[in-house]
Amino acid sequence: MLELREGILDALVDDDESIVQIEEYLTYLKIDFSRTSVLELLQQLLDENKIKIEYPPEFKTLKKLNISNLEEYWFELTQEGHKEWGKI
């Protein structure tokens, strides 16, 4: 069974996704999570250069996620993120 980190990486492997789509996928996988735990892990993955913000374009260089507009972000795996996903 996948853990939260693996579930998020798996959600992003084929396409950019918003937090709403990521959470729907985690629910499908039956992974327990909270919005806070997903936010914290997305921030960690961003800090580790495993994911990046693809949309909206003005947030592509953002380094700290803002919870007030979190649902506007579309996340994408980086090359490093794909490498980690490949080890799952």
C-alpha positions in Angstrom: 0.0 0.0 0.0 1.3 3.4 -0.9 2.1 6.1 1.7 1.2 9.7 1.3 4.4 10.8 -0.3 4.3 8.0 -2.8 0.6 8.7 -3.5 1.3 12.3 -4.3 4.2 11.5 -6.6 2.0 8.8 -8.3 -0.8 11.4 -8.7 1.6 13.7 -10.6 3.4 11.1 -12.8 1.2 11.5 -15.9 0.1 15.1 -15.8 -0.1 18.3 -13.9 -2.6 18.2 -11.1 -4.2 20.6 -8.6 -4.4 19.8 -4.9 -8.1 18.9 -5.4 -7.2 16.3 -8.0 -4.3 15.0 -5.8 -6.7 14.6 -2.9 -9.2 12.8 -5.0 -6.5 10.4 -6.1 -5.4 9.8 -2.5 -9.0 9.1 -1.6 -9.2 6.6 -4.5 -6.0 4.9 -3.2 -7.5 4.8 0.3 -4.6 6.8 1.8 -5.4 8.7 5.0 -4.6 12.4 4.7 -5.6 15.8 5.8 -5.3 19.0 3.8 -2.6 20.1 6.2 -0.6 16.9 5.7 -0.9 17.2 1.9 0.2 20.9 2.1 3.2 20.1 4.2 4.3 17.3 1.9 3.8 19.4 -1.2 6.0 22.1 0.4 8.6 19.5 1.3 8.6 18.1 -2.3 8.9 21.7 -3.6 11.8 22.3 -1.3 13.5 19.1 -2.4 13.0 20.0 -6.1 10.8 16.9 -6.7 7.8 19.0 -7.9 7.3 22.4 -9.3 4.4 24.7 -9.8 3.4 24.7 -13.5 0.3 26.9 -13.4 -0.5 29.8 -13.0 2.7 31.0 -14.8 3.3 33.8 -12.3 3.8 31.3 -9.5 6.4 29.1 -11.3 9.2 30.5 -9.2 7.3 30.4 -5.9 9.2 28.8 -3.0 6.6 28.9 -0.2 3.1 27.7 -0.8 0.3 30.1 0.3 -2.7 28.3 1.7 -5.1 31.2 0.7 -4.7 30.4 -3.0 -3.5 26.8 -2.8 -6.2 25.5 -5.1 -5.0 27.7 -7.9 -1.6 25.9 -8.1 -1.1 23.1 -10.6 1.9 20.9 -9.6 4.2 18.9 -11.9 6.9 16.4 -11.2 10.5 17.5 -11.9 13.1 15.2 -13.3 14.1 14.5 -9.7 10.5 13.7 -8.8 10.3 11.2 -11.7 13.5 9.5 -10.5 12.0 9.1 -7.0 8.7 7.9 -8.4 10.6 5.3 -10.5 11.8 3.7 -7.3 8.3 3.2 -5.9 
